[in-house]
Amino acid sequence: MEFESFFRGPNRTVRETWQTDVLKFLDGDEWAIEWQGEEVRDRMTERLDALVWLDHPRIMTMTRVIVRTLKRRVGRGSKIAGGNVEGPLRTFFTDPGHIVKLTWRYHPIMRARVHKVIRENRFRTSPSSACVAGVRSIAGSTGPSPGIFASGNSGTVTTSPSMLRRPSPG
């Protein structure tokens, strides 16, 4: 699930119920979601079976987010979470929260968070050299389909790891 769809409403407003909605989603037997949201991250981590982390080099991540941002902005821009569209390209210079700037800033922060949570928790994580095929094997035949990256960016751009829970046996 694309985390942003819980967080953003129309006109880029923050949805009042986003935290409750994320935690309700995580009550399900089977799910996959990006590991975002400072306010709910610890509670999300408690509920996961596997943390899938594609530790892409910063240059690859930046290239992908820039290309995606440009593609979304062509014409009127394609829809993103909450029915919003990518803002004008000039906002890169005026918006400190522009997605390209956030991706640059958070890349090393997310790496440090992942290493910390790996050290402190019981679940297994994918190796940093994982590829999509490896992710599918971690999910297993009962886990989410290749849509383990059920996000709008198809797991190719996110600076955040994805998490999943498989159904309980039996």
C-alpha positions as CSV (number, residue, x, y, z in Angstrom):
1,M,0.0,0.0,0.0
2,E,1.3,3.4,-0.8
3,F,1.7,5.1,2.6
4,E,1.0,8.5,1.1
5,S,-2.6,7.4,0.3
6,F,-3.2,7.2,4.1
7,F,-1.5,10.6,4.8
8,R,-2.6,13.0,2.1
9,G,-6.1,14.2,1.2
10,P,-7.3,16.6,-1.5
11,N,-5.2,19.8,-1.9
12,R,-2.3,18.1,-0.1
13,T,-4.0,18.3,3.2
14,V,-3.0,15.9,6.0
15,R,-5.9,13.5,6.7
16,E,-7.0,13.8,10.3
17,T,-7.5,10.0,10.6
18,W,-4.3,8.9,8.9
19,Q,-2.7,7.3,11.9
20,T,-5.8,5.4,12.9
21,D,-6.3,4.3,9.3
22,V,-2.7,3.0,9.0
23,L,-3.0,1.0,12.2
24,K,-6.3,-0.4,11.2
25,F,-4.8,-1.5,7.8
26,L,-2.0,-3.3,9.8
27,D,-4.6,-5.3,11.7
28,G,-5.2,-7.3,8.6
29,D,-3.8,-10.8,8.2
30,E,-1.7,-9.9,5.2
31,W,-0.3,-6.6,4.0
32,A,2.6,-4.7,2.5
33,I,3.3,-1.0,3.1
34,E,6.1,1.5,3.0
35,W,7.9,2.0,6.3
36,Q,7.0,5.7,6.7
37,G,5.3,7.9,9.2
38,E,7.3,9.0,12.2
39,E,4.2,8.9,14.5
40,V,3.4,5.3,13.7
41,R,6.7,3.7,12.6
42,D,7.4,1.9,15.9
43,R,3.9,0.5,16.0
44,M,4.3,-0.6,12.4
45,T,7.6,-2.3,13.1
46,E,6.1,-4.3,16.0
47,R,3.6,-5.8,13.6
48,L,5.8,-6.8,10.7
49,D,7.2,-10.2,9.7
50,A,9.9,-8.9,7.3
51,L,11.5,-5.7,6.4
52,V,12.3,-5.5,2.8
53,W,15.0,-3.0,2.1
54,L,16.4,-2.3,-1.4
55,D,19.5,-0.3,-0.4
56,H,19.9,1.5,-3.7
57,P,22.8,3.9,-4.0
58,R,21.8,7.5,-3.5
59,I,22.5,8.3,-7.2
60,M,20.1,5.6,-8.4
61,T,17.4,6.7,-6.0
62,M,17.8,10.4,-7.0
63,T,17.8,9.6,-10.7
64,R,14.6,7.6,-10.3
65,V,12.8,10.2,-8.2
66,I,13.7,13.0,-10.6
67,V,12.6,11.0,-13.6
68,R,9.3,10.1,-11.9
69,T,8.7,13.7,-10.8
70,L,9.3,15.0,-14.4
71,K,7.0,12.3,-15.9
72,R,4.3,13.2,-13.4
73,R,4.5,16.8,-14.2
74,V,4.4,16.5,-18.0
75,G,1.2,18.2,-19.1
76,R,-1.1,18.7,-16.1
77,G,0.7,16.0,-14.1
78,S,-0.6,12.5,-13.3
79,K,-2.6,11.9,-10.1
80,I,-0.9,11.0,-6.9
81,A,-2.3,10.3,-3.4
82,G,-5.4,12.2,-2.5
83,G,-6.1,13.1,-6.1
84,N,-3.3,15.6,-6.0
85,V,-0.9,16.3,-8.9
86,E,2.8,16.9,-8.8
87,G,3.4,20.6,-8.3
88,P,5.1,22.9,-10.8
89,L,8.7,22.2,-11.4
90,R,9.7,25.7,-10.1
91,T,8.6,24.5,-6.6
92,F,11.9,22.7,-6.4
93,F,13.5,26.1,-5.8
94,T,10.8,27.4,-3.4
95,D,9.6,24.4,-1.4
96,P,11.9,22.9,1.3
97,G,9.6,19.9,1.3
98,H,9.9,19.1,-2.4
99,I,10.1,15.4,-3.0
100,V,13.5,15.6,-4.7
101,K,14.9,17.5,-1.7
102,L,13.3,15.2,0.8
103,T,14.7,12.1,-1.0
104,W,18.2,13.6,-0.9
105,R,17.9,14.5,2.8
106,Y,16.3,11.2,3.9
107,H,18.4,8.7,2.0
108,P,21.1,8.4,4.7
109,I,18.6,8.9,7.5
110,M,16.6,5.9,6.4
111,R,19.7,3.8,6.0
112,A,20.6,4.6,9.7
113,R,17.1,3.8,10.8
114,V,17.0,0.5,9.0
115,H,20.4,-0.6,10.5
116,K,19.1,0.4,14.0
117,V,15.9,-1.6,13.7
118,I,17.7,-4.6,12.3
119,R,20.0,-4.6,15.3
120,E,17.1,-4.3,17.7
121,N,14.4,-6.6,16.3
122,R,13.7,-10.2,15.8
123,F,12.5,-10.2,12.2
124,R,14.6,-10.9,9.2
125,T,15.3,-8.4,6.6
126,S,16.3,-8.7,3.0
127,P,20.0,-8.3,2.2
128,S,21.0,-4.9,1.0
129,S,21.8,-6.4,-2.4
130,A,18.3,-7.7,-2.8
131,C,16.6,-7.4,-6.1
132,V,12.9,-7.7,-7.0
133,A,13.2,-11.5,-7.5
134,G,14.8,-11.8,-4.1
135,V,12.0,-9.8,-2.6
136,R,9.4,-12.1,-4.2
137,S,11.2,-15.1,-2.6
138,I,11.1,-13.4,0.8
139,A,7.3,-12.8,0.5
140,G,6.9,-16.5,-0.5
141,S,4.0,-17.9,-2.4
142,T,1.5,-17.0,0.4
143,G,2.7,-13.4,0.8
144,P,1.7,-10.5,-1.3
145,S,2.1,-10.9,-5.0
146,P,5.0,-9.2,-6.6
147,G,3.0,-6.2,-5.3
148,I,5.0,-6.5,-2.1
149,F,5.8,-3.0,-3.3
150,A,2.2,-2.0,-3.6
151,S,3.1,1.6,-3.8
152,G,2.7,4.1,-6.6
153,N,6.4,4.1,-7.1
154,S,6.5,0.3,-7.5
155,G,9.3,0.0,-5.1
156,T,11.7,1.7,-7.4
157,V,11.9,5.2,-6.0
158,T,11.0,5.1,-2.3
159,T,13.7,6.1,0.1
160,S,11.8,4.0,2.6
161,P,11.9,0.2,3.1
162,S,8.7,-1.8,2.7
163,M,7.2,-4.1,5.3
164,L,5.0,-7.1,5.0
165,R,3.0,-9.6,7.1
166,R,2.2,-13.0,5.8
167,P,-0.9,-14.8,6.8
168,S,-0.6,-17.1,9.9
169,P,-0.4,-20.8,9.0
170,G,-3.5,-22.8,9.5
